[in-house]
Amino acid sequence: MSKFEIKMPKLGESITEGTIMKWSVKKGDVINEDDVLFEVSTAKVSAEIPSPVSGTILEILVQEGETAPVGAVVALVLLEGEVADDVPAEEVSANESKKEEIAVESKSAERWYSPVVSRLASEAGISKEELDRIPGTGYEGRLSKKDIRDYIEQKNRGVEAPVQRKEATADAVTKVAAAAAPVPIPEVKEPAVAPSSATAPTPVNAGDEVKEMDFVRRIIADRMVLSKKVSPHVTTVIEVDVTKLVRWRERNKETFLRHEGINLTYMPAIVEAVSKALIAFPQVNSSVDGYRFILKKNINVGIAVSLNDGNLIVPVVHNADRLSLSGLALTIDSLAAKARANKLAADDIQGGTFTITNFGSFKNIFGTPIINQPEVAILGVGYIEKKPAVVETPEGDVIAIRNKMYLSLSYDHRIVDGSLGGAFLKRIADYLENWNV
């Protein structure tokens, strides 16, 4: 009998535990790979977790409302085609763990692949040796369906896909997992009590309504307080003339909708401008670790999305610098739709290196956003409005109606000084002001 352990996933670089909010399956249910198993909430995000395998639910070990550390076994699955016996769940878990340890120690240890990953690799003509070199983003370096699809897509486009050197030594499995794991960033300990209870009690008068924060809002509150304690925030603001960008969008939005099936917004252009600026100023694409800072290899741009319940989540556009404008638009639209439908996968919300929040959605001209830890900067995008402005022409200065917007950059003054923050923000503004596709 072969059993597979479903483990609490790591949904962020500094996440150490998660709370299971709802199970979508029960003991005895037959599941397919990528079926949603449970909804988990962490100190940063909420997400639906899909199954990496097909089979039958043997045991649910962590119940709804319970919290478990990252990597803890939360359920057992009898793999498809296997027959269950009467071995207790605890003994099965111990035996499987022992088998995993033996596999790691063995010189012939091989990486595990799900049936879907194996099928996609076979259809694409990818050999076992090539498959072993593809980095995985799943738990302990597992190669997910998204990993193999991204690899095949890059290969088909002629882009050199990332690979990892295959280890010939006994610790091959361990090294694969280590290569996929993020660099640990020491976390400042969360407050032992809620922020509200650390201050003097707030008086409640007759007629006042008292409401408890929901689970996600409590997480947001704690994370915002923590970020202000960790990072010395500085915010700088710049006004940008985006008339060329506005005119370009007006000319192309109907054609784009007809060809791509989605509305053309300004966000893809803003993400493209941010990506180019991060390439030029890599220190803004980093994290602080004590007296060190870690420059991130990938440019993964998170975009804050307001949910229907009033809460907020930040899905991530991975490798934003490698996507075309159409690719950015489609990815952003897909992530926003999944976020509002509570369908984001674990891969969609982890690994961000820089965040954008759009105040302009509510016709606000600018704001001072709070940094999304462990990043070191966040961009606030204001509302675009028409303004009279002085425009230089060959015949002299004239007053003209221009489309203007404010961009605000909050940054961590431990690693980003005013000159760097100002130059970075100016680079984004220059790119948008001189928009030319």
Secondary structure as UniProt FT lines:
FT   STRAND          3..7
FT   TURN            13..14
FT   STRAND          17..23
FT   TURN            27..28
FT   STRAND          30..31
FT   TURN            33..34
FT   STRAND          36..41
FT   STRAND          46..50
FT   STRAND          55..60
FT   TURN            64..65
FT   STRAND          67..69
FT   TURN            70..71
FT   STRAND          73..79
FT   TURN            80..81
FT   HELIX           89..105
FT   TURN            107..108
FT   HELIX           115..123
FT   TURN            124..125
FT   HELIX           128..132
FT   HELIX           139..141
FT   HELIX           145..156
FT   TURN            157..158
FT   TURN            170..171
FT   HELIX           172..180
FT   HELIX           195..198
FT   TURN            206..207
FT   HELIX           215..230
FT   STRAND          233..241
FT   HELIX           243..260
FT   HELIX           267..280
FT   HELIX           282..284
FT   STRAND          286..289
FT   TURN            290..291
FT   STRAND          292..295
FT   STRAND          301..303
FT   STRAND          305..306
FT   TURN            308..309
FT   STRAND          312..313
FT   STRAND          316..317
FT   TURN            318..319
FT   HELIX           320..322
FT   HELIX           325..340
FT   TURN            341..342
FT   HELIX           346..348
FT   STRAND          354..358
FT   HELIX           359..362
FT   TURN            373..374
FT   STRAND          377..381
FT   STRAND          385..393
FT   TURN            394..395
FT   STRAND          396..412
FT   TURN            413..415
FT   HELIX           418..433
//
